[in-house]
Amino acid sequence: MIDKGYLLGDRYRIIDTLGEGGMANVYLAEDIILQRKVAVKILRMDLQREPQTLARFQREALATSELSHPNIVMVLDVGTDHGLPYMVMEYVSGPDLKEYIRQNSPLDLHDVIRIMDQILSAMTLAHKHNVIHRDLKPQNILMDKRGNIKIADFGIAVALNQNSITQTNSAIGSVHYMSPEQTRGGLVTKQSDLYSLGIILYELITGTVPFNGDTAVAIALKHAQEPIPSIKAKDPKVPQALENVVLKATAKDPRDRYSTAKEMKADLDTSLDSSRADEAIFVPNHGLNNDETIVLPNFKPSRKLQATQQDLDKTSEKPPTKKASLLANLRQNKWWWLFIAIAAVVVVGLLLLVLNSHEDVRVPDVTNLTEKSARAQLEKVGLKVGHIKHKSSDSINRGRIIETSPPAGSQSKKGHVVDLYVSDGAGMVRVPDVTGDDYNTATAKLQKLGFDVIKDSQYSPNVPPDHVISQSIAADVEVKPSQTTVTLVVSKGRDDGVKRDSIKLGNLKNYTLKEAQEYAHKYGLTLQVTSTYSDKVKKGKIISMSPAAGTQVLRNSTVTVSLSEGPKEEKDSSTIKTFTVNYDSENSAGSHGNHVQIYVSDDNHSLSDIYRDLYIKHNTNFSIPFSLKNGTGSLRVVRDGQTVLNEKVK
């Protein structure tokens, strides 16, 4: 456990404990630089030396940091403190989805779809990056005070191109939401996540999970063998089209499920439409168990069939004299035997060749291989290389294989062709200016360039309905589309008469952080701060803001500002650390005052030696010079036997 008040990584002051887990503990902390609350996940001290646990912790940080989406908990920082790995994430103040369902069930169906849309939007991006969560459940889905969803805990997520995707005889995830293939320790795909999302949708609608049992094994068997209980039997008011979304997502065979989270979202969004009111119940194509033996009923052949067989038997009979004569000729001429033997070998060889040509083989994983190596791997298992296609990739180096079609792990016939997708490297795209455009036109522009788009509607007295007021990424900024989601603030037209408190944003550029905070407090806005280096804007001043100045926003809206850290430059090898030791009259050592001992570690001093030893009777300022040619230094201040300051110096 980490003590309250501890300064982690010289930046994050621990406030309270949020939760304790098997792998890590989560704390509420304050970022003393940006003055905001954050959640800090710290690997448990007793697990630091377990390679598997450390790798899982690092994998969560890597998987989450690559995903930038409003509905995925953002990783803000990753580091170590005295060898202890930690991960800093945005703090979400609100319940998890399990608690929300428990408190609000039954939910309005429109609210159910609103929540699922956010989850599916986030998983669309994750799957686009080939990241499979593997442990989707309401406990890992957080909800802020405004009802916005945030998916967390990618601790057992894996990338599709990792060898660890197949866990033989190992089921990873939470059994109430686990797909049948996961319970068997089989191949885990994006469809496995979609199964878990189907179970979550079931729980949102009904308030309960579909399967329960005394043991995890009993629940897993129900997922593998029993059909999903009828939602309409519990609540006849639920449209069949909505239940069909659950049934398709939770089909036992992955081939019967949605191919993508985006496809599931599109089907869900129309499930309450009147045009689908008479929809038939979804029936999977592959049934509950395709491995069952099919027993055919006994039957007797018809008289006509019996007669035909008898005729065939008669015509196949040969006169005894001719049969004997043929055998006699074969005995006399041994060359005939040799000819027959050779013919038999040829026929068997051809038969084996035909059978092998139709043999099913598994498409090998050639991700990250060169085209030459991938071709060799495919030809080794009897497959041919088809078309070579090129596209950008943020995770695969230029000239390496991104993916194949059919995908790795799927079954294909020997001799069939496999298309290769080769990386052209990361592609940077300039964000277009779509402000003022019709929403559909703006969306088409951005999606054509590869961006994911999220719509945020607001009233506006100046911008016509369904036209873009502002965009979350400024025009002309170069970004990677595959890693970027653009939020478009779209006008709902003038206010409909209901009184709403809105303001027109002022220009915060060149404000100090304190001035911006005072402005936000004055108008009831939430200020979100990021920092970056700038050669043009003075350190401590605001470079830019989003939404832009002049935008009409509701109170309680979030305004994101970028704070300048000044030009990026190499630090001098020497520095002066200034700090204050407060006088504690209650614990003073008699007439001497507080006993203060200062320890310094730099190029010339050791932390084990006392640098200064004195008594103080009032708040005292100190300026300590550090020589840091060989790296970082440390400062420790002890007042009356208690450590009051313990920091690294850079």
Order of alpha helices (4+ residues) and beta strands (2+ residues): beta-beta-beta-beta-alpha-beta-beta-alpha-alpha-beta-beta-beta-beta-alpha-alpha-alpha-alpha-alpha-alpha-alpha-alpha-alpha-beta-alpha-beta-beta-beta-beta-beta-alpha-beta-beta-beta-beta-beta-alpha-beta-beta-beta-beta-beta-beta-beta-beta-beta-beta
